[in-house]
Protein backbone atom coordinates (compact mmCIF):
# COMPACT_ATOMS: atom_id res chain seq x y z
CA UNK A 1 0.00 0.00 0.00
CA UNK A 2 1.30 3.45 -0.88
CA UNK A 3 2.53 5.29 2.23
CA UNK A 4 0.65 8.46 3.12
CA UNK A 5 2.04 11.94 2.72
CA UNK A 6 3.28 13.63 5.86
CA UNK A 7 0.67 15.90 7.43
CA UNK A 8 2.10 18.55 9.75
CA UNK A 9 -0.08 21.33 11.06
CA UNK A 10 1.77 24.53 10.23
CA UNK A 11 1.21 27.97 11.69
CA UNK A 12 -0.88 28.69 8.60
CA UNK A 13 -3.09 25.67 9.31
CA UNK A 14 -3.55 26.81 12.91
CA UNK A 15 -4.53 30.26 11.67
CA UNK A 16 -7.07 28.81 9.24
CA UNK A 17 -8.63 26.70 11.98
CA UNK A 18 -9.47 29.88 13.85
CA UNK A 19 -11.94 30.60 11.06
CA UNK A 20 -13.84 27.46 12.13
CA UNK A 21 -14.39 27.81 15.89
CA UNK A 22 -16.46 24.62 16.06
CA UNK A 23 -13.27 22.55 15.66
CA UNK A 24 -12.28 23.66 19.17
CA UNK A 25 -15.42 22.02 20.56
CA UNK A 26 -15.20 18.58 18.97
CA UNK A 27 -13.59 16.38 16.34
CA UNK A 28 -15.72 16.97 13.26
CA UNK A 29 -14.96 14.40 10.54
CA UNK A 30 -18.29 14.55 8.73
CA UNK A 31 -17.93 17.07 5.89
CA UNK A 32 -19.48 14.52 3.51
CA UNK A 33 -22.75 15.19 5.37
CA UNK A 34 -22.31 18.96 5.69
CA UNK A 35 -19.25 21.17 5.77
CA UNK A 36 -18.52 23.79 8.41
CA UNK A 37 -19.08 27.44 7.60
CA UNK A 38 -16.18 29.77 8.26
CA UNK A 39 -16.57 32.56 10.78
CA UNK A 40 -18.15 35.64 9.23
CA UNK A 41 -19.62 33.91 6.21
CA UNK A 42 -23.13 34.83 7.29
CA UNK A 43 -22.26 38.48 6.74
CA UNK A 44 -22.02 37.78 3.01
CA UNK A 45 -25.54 36.35 2.85
CA UNK A 46 -26.87 39.26 4.87
CA UNK A 47 -25.34 41.67 2.36
CA UNK A 48 -27.90 40.54 -0.21
CA UNK A 49 -30.72 41.85 1.95
CA UNK A 50 -28.91 44.85 3.42
CA UNK A 51 -27.28 46.11 0.22
CA UNK A 52 -29.14 44.68 -2.77
CA UNK A 53 -32.68 43.59 -1.88
CA UNK A 54 -33.12 46.70 0.28
CA UNK A 55 -33.40 48.56 -3.05
CA UNK A 56 -36.19 46.33 -4.34
CA UNK A 57 -35.98 45.56 -8.04
CA UNK A 58 -33.49 48.41 -8.42
CA UNK A 59 -31.00 46.16 -6.70
CA UNK A 60 -31.13 43.62 -9.54
CA UNK A 61 -27.85 44.81 -11.15
CA UNK A 62 -26.09 44.07 -7.85
CA UNK A 63 -27.34 40.49 -7.52
CA UNK A 64 -26.82 39.82 -11.22
CA UNK A 65 -23.24 41.04 -10.86
CA UNK A 66 -22.73 38.70 -7.92
CA UNK A 67 -24.11 35.74 -9.90
CA UNK A 68 -21.82 36.55 -12.82
CA UNK A 69 -18.81 36.70 -10.49
CA UNK A 70 -19.66 33.25 -9.09
CA UNK A 71 -19.91 31.82 -12.61
CA UNK A 72 -16.51 33.28 -13.48
CA UNK A 73 -14.83 31.80 -10.40
CA UNK A 74 -16.45 28.40 -10.87
CA UNK A 75 -15.65 28.33 -14.58
CA UNK A 76 -11.95 28.84 -13.86
CA UNK A 77 -12.03 26.22 -11.15
CA UNK A 78 -13.62 23.41 -13.19
CA UNK A 79 -12.45 24.36 -16.71
CA UNK A 80 -15.75 25.26 -18.36
CA UNK A 81 -17.21 28.39 -19.90
CA UNK A 82 -19.17 30.74 -17.59
CA UNK A 83 -22.26 30.56 -19.81
CA UNK A 84 -22.35 26.78 -19.32
CA UNK A 85 -23.05 27.27 -15.60
CA UNK A 86 -26.54 27.58 -14.16
CA UNK A 87 -27.87 27.26 -10.61
CA UNK A 88 -30.57 25.07 -9.09
CA UNK A 89 -32.01 24.59 -5.63
CA UNK A 90 -30.22 21.28 -5.00
CA UNK A 91 -28.38 18.43 -6.67
CA UNK A 92 -31.67 16.53 -6.67
CA UNK A 93 -33.45 19.30 -8.56
CA UNK A 94 -30.58 19.60 -11.04
CA UNK A 95 -30.58 15.87 -11.77
CA UNK A 96 -34.32 15.81 -12.33
CA UNK A 97 -34.19 18.91 -14.53
CA UNK A 98 -31.63 17.22 -16.77
CA UNK A 99 -33.08 13.70 -16.90
CA UNK A 100 -36.54 15.17 -17.38
CA UNK A 101 -35.33 17.25 -20.32
CA UNK A 102 -34.01 14.33 -22.38
CA UNK A 103 -36.19 13.47 -25.35
CA UNK A 104 -36.36 9.73 -24.78
CA UNK A 105 -36.92 7.47 -27.77
CA UNK A 106 -38.07 3.83 -27.77
CA UNK A 107 -35.13 1.57 -26.99
CA UNK A 108 -33.04 4.28 -25.25
CA UNK A 109 -31.20 2.99 -22.20
CA UNK A 110 -30.33 4.87 -19.02
CA UNK A 111 -27.46 3.38 -17.01
CA UNK A 112 -26.60 3.93 -13.34
CA UNK A 113 -25.26 1.77 -10.52
CA UNK A 114 -27.76 -0.07 -8.34
CA UNK A 115 -26.19 1.36 -5.16
CA UNK A 116 -26.28 4.98 -6.32
CA UNK A 117 -27.42 7.82 -4.09
CA UNK A 118 -31.25 7.84 -4.11
CA UNK A 119 -31.45 11.17 -5.95
CA UNK A 120 -29.47 9.76 -8.86
CA UNK A 121 -31.36 6.46 -8.92
CA UNK A 122 -34.81 8.04 -8.65
CA UNK A 123 -34.07 10.56 -11.40
CA UNK A 124 -33.02 7.68 -13.65
CA UNK A 125 -36.10 5.65 -12.73
CA UNK A 126 -38.26 8.59 -13.76
CA UNK A 127 -36.86 8.17 -17.27
CA UNK A 128 -38.56 4.79 -17.36
CA UNK A 129 -41.92 6.50 -17.15
CA UNK A 130 -40.90 8.50 -20.21
CA UNK A 131 -40.13 5.34 -22.17
CA UNK A 132 -36.48 4.66 -21.41
CA UNK A 133 -35.16 1.18 -20.65
CA UNK A 134 -33.75 1.06 -17.11
CA UNK A 135 -30.31 -0.52 -16.69
CA UNK A 136 -29.10 -0.44 -13.07
CA UNK A 137 -25.61 -1.93 -12.75
CA UNK A 138 -24.58 -4.14 -9.83
CA UNK A 139 -21.08 -3.36 -8.51
CA UNK A 140 -19.46 -6.33 -6.79
CA UNK A 141 -16.20 -4.66 -5.67
CA UNK A 142 -15.05 -1.06 -5.46
CA UNK A 143 -12.02 -1.73 -7.65
CA UNK A 144 -14.48 -2.82 -10.34
CA UNK A 145 -16.90 0.14 -10.06
CA UNK A 146 -15.70 1.92 -13.20
CA UNK A 147 -15.26 -1.24 -15.25
CA UNK A 148 -18.75 -2.43 -14.27
CA UNK A 149 -20.24 0.77 -15.64
CA UNK A 150 -18.16 0.63 -18.81
CA UNK A 151 -19.14 -3.00 -19.42
CA UNK A 152 -22.83 -2.07 -19.16
CA UNK A 153 -22.70 0.45 -22.00
CA UNK A 154 -24.25 -0.53 -25.33
CA UNK A 155 -25.06 1.26 -28.59
CA UNK A 156 -28.54 1.87 -27.12
CA UNK A 157 -27.20 3.72 -24.07
CA UNK A 158 -28.56 7.26 -24.13
CA UNK A 159 -27.64 8.55 -20.66
CA UNK A 160 -25.16 7.41 -18.02
CA UNK A 161 -25.77 8.94 -14.58
CA UNK A 162 -23.14 8.48 -11.87
CA UNK A 163 -21.70 10.05 -8.76
CA UNK A 164 -18.20 11.41 -9.23
CA UNK A 165 -17.49 10.16 -5.70
CA UNK A 166 -19.69 7.43 -4.27
CA UNK A 167 -21.65 8.54 -1.23
CA UNK A 168 -21.06 5.32 0.75
CA UNK A 169 -17.73 3.89 -0.35
CA UNK A 170 -15.92 7.10 -1.30
CA UNK A 171 -14.72 5.70 -4.62
CA UNK A 172 -13.87 8.42 -7.17
CA UNK A 173 -14.59 7.66 -10.82
CA UNK A 174 -12.29 8.56 -13.70
CA UNK A 175 -14.44 11.00 -15.66
CA UNK A 176 -11.97 11.14 -18.55
CA UNK A 177 -12.33 7.43 -19.28
CA UNK A 178 -16.06 7.45 -18.66
CA UNK A 179 -16.64 10.47 -20.89
CA UNK A 180 -14.65 8.93 -23.71
CA UNK A 181 -16.62 5.68 -23.50
CA UNK A 182 -19.95 7.51 -23.43
CA UNK A 183 -19.13 9.73 -26.36
CA UNK A 184 -17.89 6.80 -28.43
CA UNK A 185 -21.45 5.46 -28.21
CA UNK A 186 -23.21 8.81 -28.50
CA UNK A 187 -24.34 8.72 -24.86
CA UNK A 188 -24.65 11.67 -22.49
CA UNK A 189 -22.71 11.59 -19.20
CA UNK A 190 -24.55 13.14 -16.24
CA UNK A 191 -22.54 13.43 -13.02
CA UNK A 192 -23.51 14.13 -9.42
CA UNK A 193 -20.42 15.91 -8.12
CA UNK A 194 -21.54 16.82 -4.62
CA UNK A 195 -18.88 14.66 -2.92
CA UNK A 196 -16.09 15.88 -5.19
CA UNK A 197 -16.43 19.61 -5.89
CA UNK A 198 -14.35 21.40 -3.28
CA UNK A 199 -12.60 18.25 -2.04
CA UNK A 200 -10.48 17.34 -5.07
CA UNK A 201 -9.47 19.05 -8.32
CA UNK A 202 -12.31 18.85 -10.82
CA UNK A 203 -11.61 19.31 -14.52
CA UNK A 204 -14.78 18.54 -16.41
CA UNK A 205 -13.01 18.00 -19.73
CA UNK A 206 -15.60 16.25 -21.93
CA UNK A 207 -18.17 15.64 -19.17
CA UNK A 208 -21.60 16.68 -20.47
CA UNK A 209 -23.50 17.55 -17.29
CA UNK A 210 -22.19 18.12 -13.78
CA UNK A 211 -24.15 19.22 -10.72
CA UNK A 212 -23.36 19.70 -7.06
CA UNK A 213 -24.97 21.33 -4.06
CA UNK A 214 -22.62 23.65 -2.20
CA UNK A 215 -23.23 22.78 1.47
CA UNK A 216 -20.62 20.01 1.74
CA UNK A 217 -17.06 20.50 0.49
CA UNK A 218 -17.70 24.05 -0.73
CA UNK A 219 -18.67 24.96 2.84
CA UNK A 220 -21.62 27.12 1.78
CA UNK A 221 -25.36 26.87 2.43
CA UNK A 222 -28.42 24.84 1.56
CA UNK A 223 -30.85 25.60 -1.24
CA UNK A 224 -28.22 26.15 -3.92
CA UNK A 225 -26.50 23.87 -6.41
CA UNK A 226 -24.16 24.36 -9.34
CA UNK A 227 -25.44 22.95 -12.63
CA UNK A 228 -23.09 22.73 -15.60
CA UNK A 229 -24.64 21.87 -18.97
CA UNK A 230 -22.13 21.89 -21.79
CA UNK A 231 -22.97 23.81 -24.92
CA UNK A 232 -22.70 20.69 -27.10
CA UNK A 233 -25.60 18.89 -25.35
CA UNK A 234 -28.04 21.74 -24.84
CA UNK A 235 -29.75 21.08 -28.18
CA UNK A 236 -30.56 17.55 -26.97
CA UNK A 237 -32.61 18.86 -24.04
CA UNK A 238 -36.18 20.11 -23.92
CA UNK A 239 -36.97 21.58 -20.49
CA UNK A 240 -39.70 19.80 -18.59
CA UNK A 241 -40.24 22.88 -16.43
CA UNK A 242 -40.66 26.23 -18.11
CA UNK A 243 -40.98 29.72 -16.73
CA UNK A 244 -40.38 33.32 -17.70
CA UNK A 245 -36.64 32.67 -18.06
CA UNK A 246 -36.82 29.75 -20.50
CA UNK A 247 -40.00 30.09 -22.53
CA UNK A 248 -40.18 27.87 -25.61
CA UNK A 249 -38.19 27.30 -27.77
CA UNK A 250 -35.36 27.86 -25.25
CA UNK A 251 -33.40 24.77 -24.15
CA UNK A 252 -32.16 26.53 -20.99
CA UNK A 253 -33.01 24.61 -17.81
CA UNK A 254 -32.91 27.76 -15.69
CA UNK A 255 -36.58 28.71 -15.41
CA UNK A 256 -36.79 31.37 -12.68
CA UNK A 257 -34.89 33.33 -10.04
CA UNK A 258 -32.17 31.54 -8.09
CA UNK A 259 -31.19 31.63 -4.42
CA UNK A 260 -29.41 35.00 -4.45
CA UNK A 261 -28.60 35.10 -0.72
CA UNK A 262 -27.02 31.69 -1.21
CA UNK A 263 -25.07 33.02 -4.18
CA UNK A 264 -23.76 35.89 -2.08
CA UNK A 265 -22.57 33.40 0.54
CA UNK A 266 -21.08 31.13 -2.12
CA UNK A 267 -19.26 34.05 -3.75
CA UNK A 268 -17.63 34.91 -0.44
CA UNK A 269 -16.79 31.27 0.23
CA UNK A 270 -15.20 30.75 -3.18
CA UNK A 271 -13.13 33.88 -2.63
CA UNK A 272 -12.07 32.58 0.78
CA UNK A 273 -11.11 29.14 -0.55
CA UNK A 274 -9.31 30.59 -3.56
CA UNK A 275 -7.43 33.52 -2.03
CA UNK A 276 -7.21 32.98 1.74
CA UNK A 277 -6.72 29.20 1.88
CA UNK A 278 -5.74 28.42 -1.71
CA UNK A 279 -7.18 25.54 -3.69
CA UNK A 280 -3.83 23.79 -3.78
CA UNK A 281 -3.76 23.79 0.01
CA UNK A 282 -7.35 22.56 0.25
CA UNK A 283 -6.80 19.66 -2.13
CA UNK A 284 -3.39 18.74 -0.72
CA UNK A 285 -4.66 18.56 2.85
CA UNK A 286 -7.70 16.48 1.91
CA UNK A 287 -5.45 14.11 -0.03
CA UNK A 288 -2.95 13.92 2.83
CA UNK A 289 -5.47 13.39 5.60
CA UNK A 290 -7.46 10.73 3.77
CA UNK A 291 -4.22 8.94 2.88
CA UNK A 292 -3.11 8.92 6.51
CA UNK A 293 -6.52 7.75 7.63
CA UNK A 294 -6.72 4.87 5.16
CA UNK A 295 -3.24 3.59 5.97
CA UNK A 296 -3.63 3.93 9.73
CA UNK A 297 -6.96 2.14 9.71
CA UNK A 298 -5.51 -0.69 7.63
CA UNK A 299 -2.55 -0.95 10.01
CA UNK A 300 -5.02 -1.34 12.89
CA UNK A 301 -6.69 -4.25 11.14
CA UNK A 302 -9.76 -2.50 9.75
CA UNK A 303 -10.83 -3.34 6.20
CA UNK A 304 -10.80 -0.08 4.26
CA UNK A 305 -13.30 -0.15 1.39
CA UNK A 306 -12.28 3.08 -0.34
CA UNK A 307 -9.56 2.45 -2.94
CA UNK A 308 -6.49 4.45 -1.95
CA UNK A 309 -5.75 5.35 -5.56
CA UNK A 310 -9.34 6.39 -6.35
CA UNK A 311 -10.40 8.45 -3.36
CA UNK A 312 -11.50 12.00 -2.68
CA UNK A 313 -12.52 13.21 0.77
CA UNK A 314 -14.26 10.07 2.05
CA UNK A 315 -12.68 7.02 3.65
CA UNK A 316 -15.08 4.19 4.46
CA UNK A 317 -14.29 0.99 6.32
CA UNK A 318 -16.07 -2.12 7.52
CA UNK A 319 -16.86 -3.12 11.11
CA UNK A 320 -17.69 -6.85 10.81
CA UNK A 321 -20.25 -7.96 13.36
CA UNK A 322 -20.67 -4.43 14.72
CA UNK A 323 -23.46 -1.95 14.07
CA UNK A 324 -21.70 1.12 12.62
CA UNK A 325 -24.66 3.28 13.62
CA UNK A 326 -24.17 2.33 17.26
CA UNK A 327 -20.44 3.04 16.99
CA UNK A 328 -21.20 6.43 15.42
CA UNK A 329 -23.50 7.28 18.31
CA UNK A 330 -20.93 6.20 20.90
CA UNK A 331 -18.26 8.32 19.21
CA UNK A 332 -20.63 11.30 19.17
CA UNK A 333 -20.94 11.06 22.96
CA UNK A 334 -17.17 11.53 23.05
CA UNK A 335 -17.36 14.56 20.78
CA UNK A 336 -16.17 12.72 17.65
CA UNK A 337 -18.49 13.05 14.67
CA UNK A 338 -18.47 10.66 11.72
CA UNK A 339 -21.25 8.91 9.81
CA UNK A 340 -22.58 5.41 9.20
CA UNK A 341 -23.69 4.69 5.64
CA UNK A 342 -24.58 1.43 3.91
CA UNK A 343 -23.22 -0.75 6.70
CA UNK A 344 -19.88 1.08 6.70
CA UNK A 345 -18.26 3.72 8.85
CA UNK A 346 -17.73 6.85 6.74
CA UNK A 347 -15.09 9.42 7.72
CA UNK A 348 -14.65 12.65 5.78
CA UNK A 349 -11.95 15.12 6.89
CA UNK A 350 -11.53 18.52 5.25
CA UNK A 351 -8.59 20.92 5.24
CA UNK A 352 -9.59 22.29 8.66
CA UNK A 353 -8.93 18.89 10.28
CA UNK A 354 -5.59 17.64 11.64
CA UNK A 355 -3.63 14.43 11.99
CA UNK A 356 -4.11 14.59 15.75
CA UNK A 357 -7.87 14.50 15.25
CA UNK A 358 -7.53 11.42 13.06
CA UNK A 359 -5.38 9.79 15.74
CA UNK A 360 -8.02 10.52 18.36
CA UNK A 361 -10.74 9.04 16.15
CA UNK A 362 -8.76 5.89 15.32
CA UNK A 363 -7.87 5.38 18.98
CA UNK A 364 -11.51 5.69 19.98
CA UNK A 365 -12.90 3.37 17.31
CA UNK A 366 -10.20 0.79 18.07
CA UNK A 367 -11.14 0.87 21.75
CA UNK A 368 -14.85 0.55 20.95
CA UNK A 369 -14.31 -2.24 18.37
CA UNK A 370 -11.31 -4.20 19.65
CA UNK A 371 -12.16 -7.25 17.55
CA UNK A 372 -11.20 -5.32 14.43
CA UNK A 373 -7.71 -4.51 15.67
CA UNK A 374 -4.71 -6.84 15.17
Secondary structure, 3 states (H helix, E strand, C coil): CCCCCCCCCCHHHHHHHCCCHHHHCCEECECCCCCCCCCCHHHHHHHHHHHHHHHHHHHHHHHHHHHHHHHHHHHHHHCCCHHHEEEECCHHHHHHHHHCCECCCCCCEEEEECCCCHHHHHHHHHHHHCCCEEEEECCCCHHHHHHHHHHHCCCCEEEEEEECECCCCCEECCHHHHHHHHHHCCCEEEEECCCCECCECCCCCCCCEEEEECCCCCCCCCCCEEEEECHHHHCCECCCCCCCCCCCCCCCCCCCCCCHHHHHHHHHHHHHHHHHHCHHHHHHHHHHHHHHHHHHHHHCCCEECCCCCCECCCEEEECCCCCHHHHHHHHHHCCEECEEECCEEEEECCCCCCHHHHHHHHHHHHHHCHHHCC
